[in-house]
Amino acid sequence: MNNYPGNPYPLGATLDNKGVNFALFAPGATAIQLCLFDDDGHETKIDVKECTHYIWHIYLPKLKAGQLYGYRVDGPYDPLNGLRYNACKVLIDPYAKSIAGPVKWHESLFGYDINDPNKDLSFSDVDNAEYIPKSVIIDERYDWEGDKLPDIPYHKTIIYETHVKGFTNLNPEIPEEIRGTYAAMAHPATIKYLKELGITAVELMPVHHFIIDEHLVKHNLSNYWGYNTIGFFAPDVRYSSSGTQGQQVTEFKNMVKELHKAGLEVIIDVVYNHTAEGNELGPTLSFKGIDNTAYYRLMEENKRYYKDYTGTGNTLNANLPNVLRLIMDSLRYWITEMHVDGFRFDLAATLARELHEVNKLSSFFEIIYQDPIISQAKLIAEPWDIGEGGYQVGNFPSEWAEWNGKYRDCMRDYWRGADSMLGEFAERLSGSPDLYMDDSRNPTASINFITAHDGFTLHDLVSYNEKHNEANGENNNDGESHNRSWNCGTEGLTDDPEIIKLRNQQKRNLLTTLFLSQGVPMLVAGDEFGRTQGGNNNAYCQDNEVSWLDWENADQSLLEFTQKLIELRKNHPVFCRRNWFQGVAIRSKVNDIAWFLPEGIEMSEENWSHDFAKSLGVFLNGRELHYVDEQGNKILDDSFYVIFNAYHGPLDYVLPPEKFAKNWLKVLDTSEDCISENGVCFKAEETINVAGRSVVVLKNQRK
């Protein structure tokens, strides 16, 4: 086949009007073959002879979009020194924009002979071409129809964490032939639901092309969550209703465009901390065979083995320039070509590691900070990994937001009645200034959540004391054992009306706390209508009714409550401030916030350290927000008095003195499933009886 030297940049396969340029970074390779495949699987091998700065490149005229390809990379096979080249294996292009299908598990996918007693020290000469998914050349031209990013500021953002398949697969309003796909996420029924709910951003669980682990396939399970990436540029083909040879890229773009038209942002969950190739006993699919030492963190004393900060077998080495380039190129691609609005970084602390330490000024963060494109996207960290010193909540750079695990733990403890200090509850409700204010960050650095994909759903959080993960096939040993949950008196299913009533009230309490806290609230799909996983708190392998949203059995009452609750937050800037409360310390007597005991007395220093105290009131002054709108006008709002009673019985609360407000209108009561602008009116210093385990919100309307 005619070919030309081509160019080392851009990396990957780049189509122009005459042919395709291929470029692959492989610094230790001794020879490389570009492999083209037709629809029948017939392979044509072409030697790549040009190499510039460790990048092998070639140009082939007349190739078109849809062409399947891969690479064979030759070099020394010396696992003890971290070298695992094997030209018998076709490899996925790390820069592939499309991957044509899932892996078909077979012994040939391993670089070693899996039956040899020497395991990965042996060598496999079995060809894997029949079983490895092929990379696909795509035509990147697309009519975005003037698409503009919604560009919603953080303080107005409400995140909805969801799964492309799980959210749409059982929705009766979506045509059956597209359920579970990007097209289903773009369907009018989906958009209508999201808009009526009131969220502003969908955070999609991993959509980068991923691998389903072999041991899960053998047990008829699936890597449903998708945290097992092999292609950092390719949207996963399993969520495509339109085709596998580049059509999935167009379908993803269509989804983003339609969500943007509705004013909804798209945030994607990205996994740059590891790949699907696992440890020394894992398969050779891409990076491991291209140059193992140039992509992964290996043990210094024995490079046969991998450092594992992720619990998945390997860790990408973000200290290396080529890995940093790969990650940055991927992020820019998803912003510029796929138009996503932001990223949630799985196990982000791993990316910050300099040797064994977590350093928030590592190369990864410095490069993102100076990048004019990536730095402007929403950047959200899961600020922990499993390595030593890996829990880094509050320690990320100023341009980052973080999943606030301390918020989750505190609010769960408060509402289940555990011993927890009121002081920490107030910190978390105020946006966690103890974590973020000293770094010149705003309350919006805190992504507040009660539940996430990993763990109990909201319904299960108030229905189970213990995890019930037997269906995962690991004898219930997987998943977190300390969930800070409370079953309200009975484990799991019950027909006891009092327990059901209490559970529903606890759901409303947790949701109300979430949406009235300073920071950015994140709601997990289905929590708004009582979705259950039957007590499974680690449903990563359950691609079935355990994980899919059950639309037919949705709790409509809870859904309506959540919709009104979100509307209440969005209508009142006092609940979603851009800046901190004045006075710095939350316990100071300041003019924009005040904290009260049930007796109507402002709280003193000693009150904050009582772990037996379960009740307090907070005054939020809407006339003292201390910031302006986009036109420079001072923002004013109604004032609110919010009463939190986690005590099991009813308590009398004396409302604040007249200097705070003369009259109060009750607009929310979780014990009555009530959100209304026409509630009962109370006067200053009047006593109000608040039910046990409930939240009451009162409003003083701005004149």
N, C-alpha and C positions, 0 to 999 in steps of 0.2 A: 504494500500500500504506500502510495506517495506520502512523504512527510517532510517537514521542515524543522529547523532547530527550535522555533518558537521562543517564548520569553519566560523568565522565571516568575514574573508577576502578571496578573494576580494569581495566587495559589488556587488550586482546584481546576475545574474544567470550565472554560469561558467560551461561549458561543458568540461568533460574529457572523456577518453576512457571507463569509467565505468558508468558514470551517470552525475548528475548535482548538484552543490552546490548552494544554495540560501542564500542570506544574505541581510537583510533590517535594516537600521537604523531607529528606532522608539522609542525614549527614554521614552515617556509617555504612551505607549500602555500597556494595561492589558492582552491582548490576541491577537494572530495573526493566521490567517489561510492562507495557501498557496492554491490557487485554480487553478486546471488544467482543461483545456477545450479541448474537442475533436472537430472535424470539424463540428459536428452537434450542438455544443453549450452545450453539456452535461458537467456538472461541477462536479469535484471531489474535496472535501475539505479535507485538511490535516492540523492538528494542528501543529504549530511550537512551540516547547517547550523550545528550547535552546536559551539563551540570554546572550551575553558576551559584557560588556561595551555598553549597550543599543542597540546592534546589534543582531537581531533575526536571527537564522540560522538553516538550515536543509539540509541534503543531500539525494537525491533520486536516487537510482541505476536504470539503464536501460533506463532512459529518453534520447531522441535524439533531434537533431536539428529540428526545426519546431514546437516543442511543444508550445502550447499557455498557458499562465498563467497570474495570477494576484494575488492580496492580498486582504483580508478583515482584517481590523484593528479595534479592539475594545478598548474602553476606555471611559472616561467621556465625555458627551455632555454638555458643559457649555460655550456657545458662549460669554457670558459676560466676561469670563476669557480667551477667545481665544481658547478654547478646542472644537474641532468639529469632534470627532471620531464618526463613524457610520458604524457598521459592516454589515449593509444592502448593502453597496456599495463596489463593486469590484474596486480596485485601480490599476493604472498603476505603475509599478516598476520604480522609478526615475533613475535606472541604466540600464533600458531595452536597449539593442543594436538594437532591431527591434520592431516596433509596427505595428500590422497587418492591420490597416485600420483607417479611420477617425471616429470621434465621430458621432453617430446617435442621434440627439438631442431629448430628452425626459425628462419629469418632474422627472424621477427617477435619473437623473444625479446630482440632487441637494440634498445636505444633509438635507435640510429642506423642509417642505411642501410649495410649491410655491403658493398654494391657501389659505394658512392660513394667517389671518390678522397680525399675529405676525412675519410673514416672517421668517428670519433666526434664530429667537429664538425658532421656532417650530422644530419638528423632523420628518424626513421622514423615514418610514419603508418600502418603495417600493424598491424592488430589481432592480438594474441597469445592471445586467450581460448581458442582451440582447443588450445593447446600448453602453457600454463602449468598446473601442478598447483594444484588448488583447496584452500583452507583448509576445515576441517570443524568444525562446532559439535559438541561432545561433551557427554555427561552425565557429570559427574565423580563421581557417586555410585558407590560400590564397597564390597563387603563384604570387609574385610580379615581377618575372622574372628579379631580380636584379635592380629593380627600384631605381633610385637615384634622390633626390630632385635637381631641377635646381640650387638652391642656388644663385639666381641673386642678386647682391648688390643693395641697395636702389637707388643709383645714376643712375643705369642703368634700373630701374624699370619703366614700364608704365602700369598702372592699368586700367582694363576694367570692370566697374561695370555692371553686367548683371543678368538676371533671367533665371533659367533653362528652364522654360516653355516658357516665353515670347520671348526668343531669338530664339527658335527652332520651335515653334508651327506652323509658317506659311512659313517656309523655304522650297521651292519646291525641293531643292536638297537633302533633308533628307527624307527617307522612311516614309510614313504617319503613319505606325504602331508604330514608336518609337518617333515621334515628341513630344516635351514637356517633355522629360525624360533625365535622366543621360546618357542613351545610345546615345541620339541625340547630347548631348554636346561632346561626344567622337567620333562622326561620322567624317569621313575624310573631308566631306564638311565643317563642323564647324571648324575643325583644319586648313584647308587650308585658310579659310576666316580670321581667327585670325592671322595666320602667315603673310598673305599678308598685313593685316592692320598694323602690326608691334608692337602690344602690347606684353608685356612679362608676364602678370599675369591676370587671370580672377578672379574677386571678385564676388562670387556668393551670391546673396541675400539669406535670411535664408533657409537652407536645413535641419536644425533640425526639427524633427516632430512637427508640429504645429496644432492648433485648429482653425477652422473657426467659428467665433462668431455666436451665435444663432440668434441674431437680423439681421445679414447679410444674413443668410440662409433664414430667413422668408421673406426677401425682394429680394430674388433671386440674391443676391450679394455674394462676396467671400472675404476672407482675402487673397488676391492675393499675397501681399508682403511677408506674413509669419512671421511677428513680433509678434508671439503669441505662444511661445514654450511650449510644455508639455514634450518633451523627449530630453534631452541634449546629449544623446549618439546615438540616432536613426536617420538615414537619412529619410527624409519624404517619405512616401510610395506613395504619389500622383505623384512623379517624377520617378516612377519605371515602366518599360515596361516588366519586367520579372517575377514579382510575388510580393506577400505581406508578405510572411512568412520567411523573411531572404534574399530573392533574391535581395531586394533593396540594401542591404549592399554590396553584390558582384558587383552589377551594378555600385554603386558609386565608388568602388575601381577600377573597369575597366576604368571608366571615368578618374580618377586621373592618372592612369598608362598611358593611351594614351596621355593625355595632357602633362605629364612629358616627354614622349618620344619625343614630339614635342618641348621640351624646354620651356613649359609654366607652370608657377606656378599656384597653386590653393589656393586662399584665401577665407575663408568662413565668412559670416556675422553672428555673434553670439549674442544671446539675453539672457544674464545672469542677467539682471536687474529685470525681472519679469517673471511670468508664465501666462498661459492661464486660470487660475482659478479665476481671477478677484478679486473683493472685497467680502464683507460679503454676497452679493446677488449672487455671482458667483457659478459655479458648483463645486462639489467635485470630482475631477478626479484622484488626486495623492497626492501631498504634503499636501494639506489641511486636508485630511483624515488620513494621516500617522502620522503627528504631526505638526499642524498648527503653534504652537509657536516656533518650532525648525527650521522653514524655512522662515517665513515672518516677516517683520517689522510691529509691531502692535502699536497702540496708547497707550502710557503709562497710560493715564487717563481712557481709556475704551478699553480694548483689544478685544472688539467685532469688532472694526474697524481697518482698515489697513492704514499705512502711504503710500502715493502714490507720489513718485518722478518721475513717469514715464507716468502718464496720462492713465494708463491701469487698475487701481484699486488696484494693490498691488506692493510691492517691495520686492525682495528676500533680506534676511538679510546676506550680505556678511561679517558682523562682527562675525558671529557665526562659530565656527570651523567646524561643519559638513557641512555647506553651502560652506565654502571655500574649503573643501575637495571635495565636489561634483563638484565644478567648475574646480578645478585643475585636478581631475580625468578625467573629460570630455575633457579638453584641451589636456591632455597627450594622451588620447585615440585617438583623431582626428589626432594627430601628428604621434603617433607610429603605430597605427593600420590602419588608413585611409590615412596616408601619405600626409595630407594637409600641405601647406607651411606657412600659417599664418592666422590671424584672424582680422576682423574688429569688434570692440566691440560697439554694439548699446548702446547709452546713457551711455557711460562709466563713466561719472561723478557720476552716482548712485552707482557704485561699490566702489567708494572712500569715500563715506560718513561715517564719524564717528559722530554718533548722527545726528545733523543738519548741520554739517559743511562738506565741501569737503576738504579732506586732502590727498595730493598726496603721503604721506608716510603712508597711511593706510595699514592694514594687507594684503589686497588683492595685492597691488603692491609690498610689501616687500616679500611676498611668491613667486610671479612670478619672482622677481629679482633673488632669490636664487635658483630657480628650473633649473637644468641643461638642461632640455629638452624644457620647455615652453619658457624660456628666449632667446633661440636661434631662435625661430620662428619670423616671421614678426608680430608685435603687433601694431595695428592701432586703435586709439581711436576716437569715436565720442564724443568730449570733452564737452558735455553738457547734462543736463536733465532739467525738468521743475520746479525743486524745487528752493528755495531761494539760490542764490550764485551758481547756477548750470552751468553757462557759464564759462568754464575753459580752453578756447583756450590758449595754450602756457604754461600751468601749469602742464602738465603731466611729469612723470620722464624721465630721459635721454634716456632710452632704448626704449621709445615709439615714434611712429609717430602719427600725429593727422590730422584729417580732418580740414582744415584751413578755417573756416567759414568767417574769416575776409578777406581772399584772395577772396573768392567768391563775397562778398559784394562789395569790393573795385573795382574789375574788372567790375562787372556789372554796378556800378555807373559811372565809367570812360567812358565806351563805350556808355552808354545811354545819356551822356552829363550832368549828375547831378553835383551839386557843390561838388567837392571832391579834396582834396589836392594832388598835384603832389608828395609830400613827401611820402604819404602813398602808392601811386602807385609804387614808386621806391622801397620802403621797400618790398612790396609783390612780385614784379618782381625779387628781389634779394634773395628770399627765406625766407623773414620775419625775419631778424636778430633781430628786436625789440622784437620778441616773443620767439626766441629759442637760440640766441647766448649766453646770459648770463647764461644759464643752461648747458653750455658745450655741446650743441647739434649741429648737422650739419644742413645745408639747407634741407637735406632729412627728417628732422622731419616734414616738411610741406607737407601734401598731398594736392596739389592744385586741385581745381575743380571749374568749372563754373556752372555746374548743377549736380544733383544727382537724385536718384530714387524719392526722396521726393521733389516735386516742378515741375516747368516747364521743359520741354525738351528744348534743345538749339533752335530748330525751334520756339517753342512757346514763348520762352523768347524774341524773336525779332518780334513776331506776335500778342501779347496780352498785354494790359495794366492791365487787370483784370482777375481774375480766373473765370473759367466756370465749376463749379463742380456740376451742377444740377443733373447729372446722379448718383451721390453718395447718393441721397435721403435725404440730410440734408439741403435743401433749400439754397444751396451755402454758408452755414455758416462754413463749414469745410475748412481746408487748410489755408495756409499763405495768408494774404491780401496784405502785403507789399513785392512785389516780385522783386523790382528794375528792372523791365522789361520796354521795350519800343516797341510799335507796329509799329513804323516807319511811322505812319500817318493814319493807318486804322486798326480797330480791327478785327482780324481773317482773314478769307479767303478774297482774293482779286485777281482781274485779271489785276490790274494796273501794267504795266511792270516796271515803275520806283520804285514802292514800293517793288516789288519782287526783283529787282536788289539790292536795298539797304539792304533788309533783308539778301540776300545771302552774301553780302559784310560784314554785321555785324557778321554773323556766322563765316566767315573766320577770321575776326578780333579777335573774342573771342577765337577761336581755336588756332590761331597763338600766341596770348598772353599766353595761357595756356601752349603750348609746348615749348615756348622759355623762360619760367620763371624757375628760380632755384627752386629746390624742386622735388617732385614726382608728375607727372601729373596723374589725374584720368579722364578717358573719360567714359561717360555713353553710354551704348549700343544703337545704333541707331542715336546718335547725329552726327556721321560721315557721315550719309546720309540723314539727315533732317527728322527724325521721329517726328511725332506730336501726341499729345494726345487731340487735339481739344481744347486746353486751360484748360484742367483739370490738376490742380497742386497738386492733392492729390488722385491719381488713385489707392490707396491701395486696393480698393474693386472691381476693374475692371479687372476680369479675362476674357478678351475678346479682340476684335480688338483695343480697346482704348489703351491697354498696350502692346499688342504683336507687335513685329517688323514687319513692312509691307515691306517685301523684294521686292515685285513686283513693288512698287512705290518708290524705293530708288533713291535718287539724286546721280547719278553716278559721276557727275562732282565734287560734294562736297566730295564724297568718295575718288576719286583720289587725290584731294587736301589734304585731311587728311592723306592719305597714304604717300604722298611725304613730308608732314610736319613732320610726325613722323620719317621718314627716315632722314630728315635733322637734327632733334634733336639727333638721335642715332649716326649719323656719326660725330657729333661735340661735344666733351666733354666740350667746353666752355659754352654750354647750360645746362649741367647737372653736375655741379661741386660737388665734395665730401666735399669741405671745403668752408669757407666764403671768400669773397673778402678781400684782404689785406687792412689795414687802418681802419678796424672796422666800422667806420661810413661811410655810403654810400655817404655822401656829401663831404668827404675828396678828395683831389686831389691825387689819387693813381694810380699806374702803371698798374693795371689790369682792371680798370673800370673808366669811366668818363661819366658825364652827360652834355648834351648840350641844349641850347636854339636853336630855329630855325635859329637864326642869326649866328650860328656856334661858339657861345661864351659859355665857360663852365659855368654851373649854379652856382649862388652864394646862400648864406644862405637864403636870402629873397625870392628867386624865388620859394622855396619849399612850401611856405605857401599861395600861390595865388590859391584860389578856382576857379578862372575864367580861369586859364591856362589849356589848353587841349592838348598841344603838347610838345614833347621833343624827344631828340635823346640820345641813350646810346651806348657808345663804349665798346666793350668786347674784351680784349686783349688775344688772344689765345696763345701768347708766354709767358704769365705769369700766368699759372694756379696753380703753387706752390704745385703740388703733383705729385706722381709717379705711374706707373702702377704696376701690380702684380709682375713683374720681377725687380722692383726698378728703371726702366728707367723713366726719366723726360717726362711728357706728354706735347706735344705741339699741337697746333691746329691753324687753320686760325683765323684771327681777324674779328670781325663783327661790323657793325654799324647799329643799328635798330632804325627806326624812327616810333614813334607812334603819329598819328594825329587824335584826337577825335573831332577836330573842324569840323563844318558842311561844311566848304568850303576848297578849295585847298590852300596850303601854300608853299612858297618857303623855302627850307632848304639849308643852307650853310654847306657843309661837313667839317669835322674837318681839322685842319692844317696838314701839311706834316709830322710832328713828329709822328702822329698817324698812318698814312699810305699815300702812294703816289697815289695809285689807288684803286678804288672800283668797284666791279662788282655787279650789281643788281641781286639777286637770288630769291627774293620773292616780290610780290606786290599784296595785297589783293584786290585792286580796279580792277585788271586785271585778277583775278583768275589765277595767274601765280607763279609757282615755277620752276625755271630753272637755270641750271649752266651756261647757255649761254646768260645771260642778257646783258643789256647795260652797258658800262664801263664809269666811271666818275673819275675825278682827284680830288686831295685834294683841298679843299676850293671852289670847283665848286658848283654851285647852282642847286639843283634838285627840281622839282615841285612835290609835294605829294598831291594826291587827298584827298578831305575831307573824314573823317571817314575811314581811311585806315592805313595799316602797310606796310612799305617798309624795306626790309632787304638787306644790302649790305655786300659783303665779300671781304676782302683783303687776297689773297691766300698766305699761308706760303711758303717761298722760300726754 
